[in-house]
Amino acid sequence: MSGEVLLGFGRRRPAGGKMIDDEQAEVLTTRDLEKMLKVPRKTQMDLRARGGFIPHFFVGHKVFYRKEAVLQWIREQESTATRGPDGRS
């Protein structure tokens, strides 16, 4: 986040730029994701290690997910479930 001014958790402003709203910048912890998707943190860790899971980032040793990335991943899963893994309905 170089070149940005941190305005508090989930709010930031690019240096010399306009505000990024809370919705765009909202992040979730592994606990948040556990509550939201009912996916245990250990399972999240295993899925991250295998790849193909929700895009994430680290701050120190803590894992975070952007809320929009989680919602996009859910939409992709719904689409795959509707079409089937081979892409057909």
ZAVO-530573 format. One record per residue (C-alpha): residue number from 1; residue in three letters; y, z, x. Coordinates in pm, whole numbers. Layout:
residues N
<site><resi>NUM</resi><resn>ALA</resn><yy>Y</yy><zz>Z</zz><xx>X</xx></site>
...
This chain:
residues 89
<site><resi>1</resi><resn>MET</resn><yy>0</yy><zz>0</zz><xx>0</xx></site>
<site><resi>2</resi><resn>SER</resn><yy>238</yy><zz>-72</zz><xx>283</xx></site>
<site><resi>3</resi><resn>GLY</resn><yy>581</yy><zz>-172</zz><xx>168</xx></site>
<site><resi>4</resi><resn>GLU</resn><yy>554</yy><zz>37</zz><xx>-149</xx></site>
<site><resi>5</resi><resn>VAL</resn><yy>722</yy><zz>358</zz><xx>-256</xx></site>
<site><resi>6</resi><resn>LEU</resn><yy>484</yy><zz>606</zz><xx>-419</xx></site>
<site><resi>7</resi><resn>LEU</resn><yy>641</yy><zz>749</zz><xx>-734</xx></site>
<site><resi>8</resi><resn>GLY</resn><yy>358</yy><zz>980</zz><xx>-837</xx></site>
<site><resi>9</resi><resn>PHE</resn><yy>-5</yy><zz>928</zz><xx>-926</xx></site>
<site><resi>10</resi><resn>GLY</resn><yy>-50</yy><zz>589</zz><xx>-1085</xx></site>
<site><resi>11</resi><resn>ARG</resn><yy>315</yy><zz>485</zz><xx>-1049</xx></site>
<site><resi>12</resi><resn>ARG</resn><yy>464</yy><zz>294</zz><xx>-759</xx></site>
<site><resi>13</resi><resn>ARG</resn><yy>741</yy><zz>56</zz><xx>-683</xx></site>
<site><resi>14</resi><resn>PRO</resn><yy>723</yy><zz>-212</zz><xx>-417</xx></site>
<site><resi>15</resi><resn>ALA</resn><yy>992</yy><zz>-143</zz><xx>-159</xx></site>
<site><resi>16</resi><resn>GLY</resn><yy>1293</yy><zz>-333</zz><xx>-287</xx></site>
<site><resi>17</resi><resn>GLY</resn><yy>1099</yy><zz>-453</zz><xx>-591</xx></site>
<site><resi>18</resi><resn>LYS</resn><yy>1060</yy><zz>-371</zz><xx>-957</xx></site>
<site><resi>19</resi><resn>MET</resn><yy>842</yy><zz>-101</zz><xx>-1111</xx></site>
<site><resi>20</resi><resn>ILE</resn><yy>471</yy><zz>-148</zz><xx>-1159</xx></site>
<site><resi>21</resi><resn>ASP</resn><yy>388</yy><zz>11</zz><xx>-1494</xx></site>
<site><resi>22</resi><resn>ASP</resn><yy>129</yy><zz>285</zz><xx>-1536</xx></site>
<site><resi>23</resi><resn>GLU</resn><yy>-117</yy><zz>54</zz><xx>-1712</xx></site>
<site><resi>24</resi><resn>GLN</resn><yy>-130</yy><zz>-185</zz><xx>-1416</xx></site>
<site><resi>25</resi><resn>ALA</resn><yy>-154</yy><zz>91</zz><xx>-1158</xx></site>
<site><resi>26</resi><resn>GLU</resn><yy>-384</yy><zz>335</zz><xx>-1341</xx></site>
<site><resi>27</resi><resn>VAL</resn><yy>-685</yy><zz>436</zz><xx>-1136</xx></site>
<site><resi>28</resi><resn>LEU</resn><yy>-1004</yy><zz>618</zz><xx>-1228</xx></site>
<site><resi>29</resi><resn>THR</resn><yy>-1214</yy><zz>855</zz><xx>-1021</xx></site>
<site><resi>30</resi><resn>THR</resn><yy>-1593</yy><zz>857</zz><xx>-1008</xx></site>
<site><resi>31</resi><resn>ARG</resn><yy>-1583</yy><zz>1149</zz><xx>-1255</xx></site>
<site><resi>32</resi><resn>ASP</resn><yy>-1362</yy><zz>949</zz><xx>-1491</xx></site>
<site><resi>33</resi><resn>LEU</resn><yy>-1605</yy><zz>657</zz><xx>-1473</xx></site>
<site><resi>34</resi><resn>GLU</resn><yy>-1898</yy><zz>892</zz><xx>-1529</xx></site>
<site><resi>35</resi><resn>LYS</resn><yy>-1736</yy><zz>1015</zz><xx>-1852</xx></site>
<site><resi>36</resi><resn>MET</resn><yy>-1621</yy><zz>669</zz><xx>-1963</xx></site>
<site><resi>37</resi><resn>LEU</resn><yy>-1943</yy><zz>473</zz><xx>-1901</xx></site>
<site><resi>38</resi><resn>LYS</resn><yy>-2200</yy><zz>755</zz><xx>-1887</xx></site>
<site><resi>39</resi><resn>VAL</resn><yy>-2300</yy><zz>636</zz><xx>-1539</xx></site>
<site><resi>40</resi><resn>PRO</resn><yy>-2377</yy><zz>932</zz><xx>-1309</xx></site>
<site><resi>41</resi><resn>ARG</resn><yy>-2187</yy><zz>945</zz><xx>-981</xx></site>
<site><resi>42</resi><resn>LYS</resn><yy>-2510</yy><zz>912</zz><xx>-781</xx></site>
<site><resi>43</resi><resn>THR</resn><yy>-2592</yy><zz>591</zz><xx>-971</xx></site>
<site><resi>44</resi><resn>GLN</resn><yy>-2239</yy><zz>463</zz><xx>-907</xx></site>
<site><resi>45</resi><resn>MET</resn><yy>-2292</yy><zz>527</zz><xx>-536</xx></site>
<site><resi>46</resi><resn>ASP</resn><yy>-2624</yy><zz>338</zz><xx>-540</xx></site>
<site><resi>47</resi><resn>LEU</resn><yy>-2470</yy><zz>44</zz><xx>-730</xx></site>
<site><resi>48</resi><resn>ARG</resn><yy>-2174</yy><zz>27</zz><xx>-491</xx></site>
<site><resi>49</resi><resn>ALA</resn><yy>-2413</yy><zz>22</zz><xx>-195</xx></site>
<site><resi>50</resi><resn>ARG</resn><yy>-2605</yy><zz>-271</zz><xx>-348</xx></site>
<site><resi>51</resi><resn>GLY</resn><yy>-2289</yy><zz>-468</zz><xx>-429</xx></site>
<site><resi>52</resi><resn>GLY</resn><yy>-2198</yy><zz>-642</zz><xx>-750</xx></site>
<site><resi>53</resi><resn>PHE</resn><yy>-2062</yy><zz>-325</zz><xx>-909</xx></site>
<site><resi>54</resi><resn>ILE</resn><yy>-1704</yy><zz>-260</zz><xx>-1016</xx></site>
<site><resi>55</resi><resn>PRO</resn><yy>-1449</yy><zz>-334</zz><xx>-742</xx></site>
<site><resi>56</resi><resn>HIS</resn><yy>-1336</yy><zz>-7</zz><xx>-587</xx></site>
<site><resi>57</resi><resn>PHE</resn><yy>-1133</yy><zz>135</zz><xx>-302</xx></site>
<site><resi>58</resi><resn>PHE</resn><yy>-1133</yy><zz>449</zz><xx>-92</xx></site>
<site><resi>59</resi><resn>VAL</resn><yy>-861</yy><zz>699</zz><xx>-20</xx></site>
<site><resi>60</resi><resn>GLY</resn><yy>-1012</yy><zz>908</zz><xx>255</xx></site>
<site><resi>61</resi><resn>HIS</resn><yy>-1367</yy><zz>973</zz><xx>137</xx></site>
<site><resi>62</resi><resn>LYS</resn><yy>-1283</yy><zz>950</zz><xx>-233</xx></site>
<site><resi>63</resi><resn>VAL</resn><yy>-1368</yy><zz>643</zz><xx>-440</xx></site>
<site><resi>64</resi><resn>PHE</resn><yy>-1128</yy><zz>503</zz><xx>-698</xx></site>
<site><resi>65</resi><resn>TYR</resn><yy>-1149</yy><zz>220</zz><xx>-950</xx></site>
<site><resi>66</resi><resn>ARG</resn><yy>-855</yy><zz>36</zz><xx>-1104</xx></site>
<site><resi>67</resi><resn>LYS</resn><yy>-878</yy><zz>73</zz><xx>-1481</xx></site>
<site><resi>68</resi><resn>GLU</resn><yy>-818</yy><zz>-299</zz><xx>-1534</xx></site>
<site><resi>69</resi><resn>ALA</resn><yy>-1107</yy><zz>-380</zz><xx>-1293</xx></site>
<site><resi>70</resi><resn>VAL</resn><yy>-1335</yy><zz>-150</zz><xx>-1494</xx></site>
<site><resi>71</resi><resn>LEU</resn><yy>-1233</yy><zz>-315</zz><xx>-1822</xx></site>
<site><resi>72</resi><resn>GLN</resn><yy>-1283</yy><zz>-662</zz><xx>-1671</xx></site>
<site><resi>73</resi><resn>TRP</resn><yy>-1629</yy><zz>-563</zz><xx>-1543</xx></site>
<site><resi>74</resi><resn>ILE</resn><yy>-1721</yy><zz>-439</zz><xx>-1892</xx></site>
<site><resi>75</resi><resn>ARG</resn><yy>-1609</yy><zz>-772</zz><xx>-2042</xx></site>
<site><resi>76</resi><resn>GLU</resn><yy>-1823</yy><zz>-957</zz><xx>-1787</xx></site>
<site><resi>77</resi><resn>GLN</resn><yy>-2124</yy><zz>-740</zz><xx>-1869</xx></site>
<site><resi>78</resi><resn>GLU</resn><yy>-2075</yy><zz>-803</zz><xx>-2242</xx></site>
<site><resi>79</resi><resn>SER</resn><yy>-2046</yy><zz>-1176</zz><xx>-2179</xx></site>
<site><resi>80</resi><resn>THR</resn><yy>-2364</yy><zz>-1181</zz><xx>-1969</xx></site>
<site><resi>81</resi><resn>ALA</resn><yy>-2549</yy><zz>-974</zz><xx>-2230</xx></site>
<site><resi>82</resi><resn>THR</resn><yy>-2439</yy><zz>-1217</zz><xx>-2504</xx></site>
<site><resi>83</resi><resn>ARG</resn><yy>-2524</yy><zz>-1531</zz><xx>-2307</xx></site>
<site><resi>84</resi><resn>GLY</resn><yy>-2820</yy><zz>-1398</zz><xx>-2116</xx></site>
<site><resi>85</resi><resn>PRO</resn><yy>-2862</yy><zz>-1394</zz><xx>-1738</xx></site>
<site><resi>86</resi><resn>ASP</resn><yy>-2923</yy><zz>-1770</zz><xx>-1723</xx></site>
<site><resi>87</resi><resn>GLY</resn><yy>-2588</yy><zz>-1844</zz><xx>-1893</xx></site>
<site><resi>88</resi><resn>ARG</resn><yy>-2741</yy><zz>-1967</zz><xx>-2219</xx></site>
<site><resi>89</resi><resn>SER</resn><yy>-2689</yy><zz>-1815</zz><xx>-2564</xx></site>
